[in-house]
């Protein structure tokens, strides 16, 4: 793997005044009670990628706008960005630091057109997309254009490969189809998806097709007897199909997933995660997912071992704005099981 996130440090983002997580692996699951900061970690990584690609190619909107409105659909970066700052205090930038100080990104309280996401370097604050470099946050629009090459070019291309999959995205099949279908169909990668769907979700599945229904085209699953819009499939089958379609089309460097277990029967979850982890291995990509499911932890642990993928579980805690993470090895998780302790309930002990 050329690049992989090994650690992340946050300052002043959402409910996190400061926090640090290290020893991230190729497959990392984030567990913890509601409000501990799991989603904030995923959002911070997604926002950081805006330094390289400000527009989300799948959703078709600015990434910063999306993070502002995705939890409640109120406002945008230009009129509600202060909600992303700890205690709404925008006087200092949000800090996202990777790999124990190797790369530090700063997000400033600046209008969207002023390139508010920058990489901090000895040369100044750089926007990786086009190479704008400013000496200070007060010069976000005027600055030297530098040649992005070498390590910075590698970082830029790496960030462009970040894919954030959440409930909101999967509830809009049209966006997923528009971005993904032609890329997947051109290489007949849809055969892989059908094989996965047939294994657990729909044993009679034969193919995917893109057909007109009403006045719109939509993706549909064909069986030997009928054709069903993806929208009308069971929740588990729809989520597995759409997210697999996205990953095959996007060929990501990092996949961020929020609660992949939602609406999944354990058998379907096993099949879906097996397909997902095989793609991580195929693309040499990293997966960071938040979860409330002990079944997902157990399934992912077993599959990662089977596929020889480096795996860890991080228990996330947040108290008075300080975010901390505890690491759990497979042996630790097994010990907790034998003691009758659910790792999700560690905050009670």
N, C-alpha and C positions, 0 to 999 in steps of 0.2 A: 504494500500500500504506500503510494508516494506521499500522501499527506493524510493525517488523521488527527482529530481533536483529542488531545490527551488530558487537558484540563481547561477549566473556564472559571474566570473570576468576574463577578458582577459588582457594580456600584450604582446605586441610585436608580434602579429599574423597578418599576411597579412597587410591590410591597417589600422589595429587597434593598435595604440600605447598603449591605455588602454581603458577599458570599463567595465561597470558593469550593470547587469540586475537582478532584484530581483522579488519576488512574481510570480514566474513561477507556473503554475497549472498543473493538470493532462492533460488538453488540452490547449495548448498555440499556438496562431497564431502570427507570426512575420510579420508586414507590414512595408512599408517604400519604398522610391524611390530606383531606381537602384544604386548600389554602396554604400548603407548605411551600409552594414555589415551583412545582414541576412544570406547569404550563409556561411560567415566566422564563424558565431556562430554554424551552423550545422556541419561544417567541424571540428571545434575545439573539439566539443563533440565526434565526430567520432574518431578523432586522439587520444584523451585521452583514449578511450577504448583499444587502442593498448598496453597499460600497462598491460592489462589482456589477450588480445588475439590479437597478432600482425598480424596474417593472417586473411583476410576477407574470411570466409567460403563460401560465395556466389560468390564473384568475383574471388576467387582463387589467390589473390595477396596480397602483404603486404599493410596494410592500409596507411602507410606513403607514399609509392610509388604512391598509388592511388590518394591521396590528391594533391601531387605534379603535377601529369599529367592530372587530370580529367578536368581541365578548358581549356587546349590547347593541351594535348597529347604530351608535350615536356619534355623530361628528366625524371629522377627518383630521389628518395631521395639521392642516392649516388652522382649524378652529378648536381643536381639543387635544393637542399633543401633550399638554401638561399632565394628563392623566397617566402618562407613561413614566413620569418622574416620581421618585419616592417623596411622599408628602407634598406632591405637586410643586416642588421647588425646582424650577428650571435654571437657577443661577449658575449651576455647575453641570458639566456634561454627564450623560450616562456613559459609563465605562464598561466595555466588554473586552476582557483580556483572555487570550488563548495561549495554551502551551506554556504556562508559567512565565509570562512576560515576553514571549517571542513576538507576538502580534497584539497590539492594543488598538481597539477601535473606540472612537468617541462619537457620541450622537449629541448634537447641539440643538439648542432651542432656536432654530432658524426656519424661515418659511421653506416650503417644500422645494421651490425652485433654486434654493441656495445650497443644495447638496449637503444636507445636515449630517450624513454618515461619512466619517473619514478614518483612515488608517493613520495612526501616529507614528512618524519615523523621524530620524535625526534631521532629515531634509525639510520636514514640515508635515502638514496634514494633507494626506493624499486621497483623492477619489480614484479608485482603481479602474473604474469604467473607462475614463478618458485621459487619466493622468494629470488632472488638475492638482496643483500643489499650492497650499497657502501657508504662510508663516504662523498665522494665528486664526482662531475661530471667527475673529472680526473681519477676516478677509476671505470669506467663503466663496465669493463669486469671482474675485479677481486673483489670479495667481499664475505662476509658472506652469507651463505644460511640460511634463517630463516624459521621457521614453520609458514605458513600463516593459521591463524585460527581466530575464533571470528569475530570481526568487519571487519578485513581485508579480511577474507574469504568471508564474505557477500558482501563486496565491489567488490572483484574480480568476483564473480558470477554475480553480478548486471551489471558490465561493459561488461561482455561477452554477455549480452542480447541486446546490442545496435545494431539497424538495421538502416542503412542509405539507403533510397530509392531516387534515382535521375534519371534524364533522361537517363544518360549513362547506368545505370543498366537495365532499362526497355527497352532500345533499343537492348539488348542482351538476347532475350528469352531463348536461349540455356543454359546460366548460371543459370537463375532462375529455369528452368525446372530440370536441373541436380541436383540442391540442394534440390528442394522442392517436386517434384512430388511423389516420393516414400513415403515420410513422410506423405503427405496429403492423398494419395490414400490408404495407409495401414489402415487408420482410417476412410476412406470414408468421409473425411472433404470436398472433392470436391463437395458433395451435397450442402453444404452451398454456395459455389461459384456459382454453377449453379442457385440456387434460386435467388441470387443477379443479375446475368446476365439476367435471364429471366424477372426480374421485370422491367428492363428499356432498356437494351442494345440489347437483342435478345430474343423476346418473345417465339420463337420456340426452344430455347436451351433445350437439353435433357441430355447431359452428356459430360464429358471430357474423352479423350482417348489419349494414347501414341502410336503412330503408325510410321512405317517406310515410309518415303517419299524420293525417291531417295536413297542415300546411308546413310541417317541419320534418327534417330528416332526424332520425334518432338511431342509436345503437340498439340492437335487439339480439336476443339469444334464440337460436333455432334448435328445436328438438325434432325427433322423428314425427311428431304429431302437430306441432304448433310453433308459432313465433311470438316471443314475448319481449316487450320493451324492457330494457335494463331498469327503467324507472319502476316497473311493476314486479320485479323479482323480490324474493324475500330479502330482508335487511342484510343478513349475513352474506348471501350470494352477491348482492349488489355491491357491498363494501369490498369484498374480496376481488370481484371482477374489476371494479373501477380503480382501486389502488394498484392492482397488478398492471393494469393497462397503463397507468401513469408512470410507474417505475420502468417498465419496458420501453416506453417512448422517451422518457427523460434521461435515462442512463445516468443516475445521480452519483455524486461523490459522497453525499450525506443525506440520509432520509430521516426526517423528524416526524414522528407519528404520535398523535394524541389519542390515547386509550383505544388501541386496535381491537380490544376484546369486545367492544360494544356490539350488542345484538348478535353475538357469535355463540353458537352451541360449542361445547368443548371439542367435539370431533371436528367441526368446521374450523375452529380456531387452530387446531393442530395442522390441518391441511393447508390453511392460509399461511401460517407462520413458517411451515416447511418450505413453501414456495417462495415466500419473502426472503428467508435466510439464504436459500439457494441463489437468489438474485444478488444478494449482498456479496456472496462469494464470487459469483460470475463477474460482477462489475467492480470487484475490489472496493466496495463502498462500505460506509459506516452507518449503523442504525442506532438512533437514540429515541427511545419511546417511553412515554409516561403510562402508568397503568395502576389500576386498583384491583387487579385480578391475580390471586395467588396461582390460579390455573395457568395463566399466561407465563408467570415466572417459571413454573415447573416445566411447561411445554418448551419454552425457549431455552432453558438450561439443557434439557435433554437433546434438543435439536442442534444447539451450538456445539455440544460435545460430539454428536454424530457427524457433523459437517466440519469439525476441526476449526471452529470459529472462536476467537477470544471473547469471553462473555463475563459480564459482571452485573451486579444489582447494586444500586445506590439508594439508600434510605434517606430521603430529603426531609429536613426539619427547618423550621423558621420561627424564631422567637425575637420579638422586639426589633424586627428588621434584619436580623442576622441569620443568614442561611448557612446551614451546615449539611454535610453528607457523610453517612457511614457506609463503608463498603462491606459487601457480603460475598464471600466465596461460596461455591456450591457446598462445601463442607459446613460452612456456617449456617446456610439455609437448612441443610439436613439436620444439623444439631437442634435448631429451633423447632423443626417439625417434631423431632423426637421428644422435645420438652413440651410439646403441645402449644407452642407460641406461634401465632401468625405474624410473620415479619411486618405486616401492614399495621400492627397494633403496638409496635415497639415504643411509641410515645407514651403508652400507658404504664410502662415499666420503669 
